[in-house]
Amino acid sequence: MRVTVKLFATFRDGRFKVEERELPQGSNVLNILEPLNIKPDEVAICLVNGRDVNAQHFLNDGDTIALFPPVGGG
């Protein structure tokens, strides 16, 4: 199956902004995080098709995954 991965803020450093990935059926968000060397506890917000999910969420063909690190400011 093919999914679109969007990285935001510091997750883009040395990586990419948007990329399509080919994954086997039955993959979950962890299968996206591991090859990117992003630990699940480093993800503040994980959206699949605009809905908040956790790293155990199973993906479907055509899904769009958006990953956000914690963002500080003031």
HUBELNOR-V338131 format. One line per field, one symbol per residue. phi: phi as a letter, one per 40 degrees, with the letter a starting at -180 (. if undefined). A space follows every 10 residues. Layout:
phi->???
//
This chain:
phi->.bbbbbbbfc ccdgbacbac bbbcdgcbdd cccdccfbcd ccccbbbbfg bcbbcccccb dgcbbbbbcc bbia
//
